[in-house]
Amino acid sequence: MKNEVMEERVQEDERKRMEIIHKTKRSSVDDRYNPVSGGGAHRMSQLRESFIREMTRLAITHKAINLSQGFPDFDPPREVIEAAHQALDAGGNQYTITWGVPALRQAIAAKMNKWYNLAFDPDEHITVTCGVTEAILATMMSNVNPGDEVIIIEPFHEGYLPAVIFAGGTPRFVPLDSPGYTLDLDKLRAAFNERTRIILINTPHNPTGHVFTRNELEGIAKLCIEFNVIAVTDEIYEHILYDDHRHLPIAAIPGMADRTVTISGFGKTFALTGWRLGYACALNPLSLGIRTVHDFTTICAPAPLQAACTAALNLPDAYYEQLRSDYAARRTVIMSILSKAGLVAEPPEGSYYVMADFSQWDFDGDDHSFARWLPAHLGVAVVPGSVFYGTKGMGKKTVRFAFAKKMETLIAAGERLCGEAG
Ligand SMILES: Cc1ncc(COP(=O)(O)O)c(C=O)c1O
């Protein structure tokens, strides 16, 4: 589609969305979750479309460099693309076994064993899903009853709250503290009670880059065991780590194996977010519940892409070493750009995001107005910080930068933000 046509469509789309928001505004509901009400399901009054993906549309409108949504602007490994082509040609184009093709489940089991010493039976404990998003939703749908509380550590990825709400649960937010975005275990303890059903953890963390320490994970585990709570862990950035940070799945902590759902995906590690491939690893009965929801929501993940992701898991260790060193170089560049631009940020320990404070800029407005102003005036798109919080008023002076980009993209963004090469 030509750029101008695309732009017109995006603008029209945005105009219509704003019209709906205005028509349905109800003062009793928090603005962020307000746009759809009226005749729809009650749960919709607590939800709105993704801000992150809205920022991508805004980037297209303004032809801005898109550092908002977390996807790479480079290709997956060549071997993986070729494996997808081969799978298409080889006739693997029909439904697969609903839990995923056996070779992929076996490769996931082998990977969990090799990297983390975790034992999962591919026949029973692994479910291949349409992305991490589906795996989280299936876990919530199969474990949460109305009135159950789900602890979400904030800031958090935008997809978590809808998953809890779809399942009829009540979110309970516990903050990461600055500096360092660390978890205060006393604050966490205060959030646990007899209604707590699940705690949702994400390490390495989006949007802060925090990698949960052994001490933090052991603290969470202790509470899960004491209160009989399930840990659901989103480890989608498990291979994107900086310096000497190491990834530790909470399932590996003693006492946690049978009360943890370990979720990860292929999108970030192999730069194929549009393929929609993820997986959930859990012992029974947790696995059974996830499989049942998955069975009746998406049936199976895309068949030829499952074959290609099997090839991805067979890449040598050198792939992961290169991944880390490439991301380390990108992190150095983005941190230098932010510092030159007067945007204050702590370097991430993992993942490919950085939260930056724009208080030093002569800008009279909050994170939302800043994130709308930036692509329009400087040609760089970001995400408003407050969309990652459930507690009102948080993140109002921050925006999130995603730096899974080619070096030239980051340097071009640096020129726009600083007026010189980043
Ligand atoms: C922490 C986290 N979880 C889940 C997702 C979505 O994963 P998927 O695309 O596999 O559904 C993202 C995407 O940015 C993410 O950052």
The ligand as a MOL file (V3000), in Angstrom:
LIG
                    3D

  0  0  0     0  0            999 V3000
M  V30 BEGIN CTAB
M  V30 COUNTS 16 16 0 0 0
M  V30 BEGIN ATOM
M  V30 1 C 6.8060 -9.0400 28.4230 0
M  V30 2 C 6.0580 -9.3960 27.1860 0
M  V30 3 N 5.2110 -10.4250 27.2150 0
M  V30 4 C 4.5110 -10.7800 26.1330 0
M  V30 5 C 4.6250 -10.0880 24.9490 0
M  V30 6 C 3.8350 -10.5350 23.7610 0
M  V30 7 O 4.3740 -11.7250 23.3070 0
M  V30 8 P 3.8370 -12.4550 22.0020 0
M  V30 9 O 4.0830 -11.5410 20.8500 0
M  V30 10 O 4.6260 -13.7200 21.9330 0
M  V30 11 O 2.3910 -12.6960 22.2280 0
M  V30 12 C 5.5010 -9.0080 24.8660 0
M  V30 13 C 5.6240 -8.2280 23.6260 0
M  V30 14 O 6.1900 -7.1800 23.5720 0
M  V30 15 C 6.2350 -8.6580 26.0230 0
M  V30 16 O 7.0790 -7.6290 26.0190 0
M  V30 END ATOM
M  V30 BEGIN BOND
M  V30 1 1 1 2
M  V30 2 1 2 3
M  V30 3 2 2 15
M  V30 4 2 3 4
M  V30 5 1 4 5
M  V30 6 1 5 6
M  V30 7 2 5 12
M  V30 8 1 6 7
M  V30 9 1 7 8
M  V30 10 2 8 9
M  V30 11 1 8 10
M  V30 12 1 8 11
M  V30 13 1 12 13
M  V30 14 1 12 15
M  V30 15 2 13 14
M  V30 16 1 15 16
M  V30 END BOND
M  V30 END CTAB
M  END
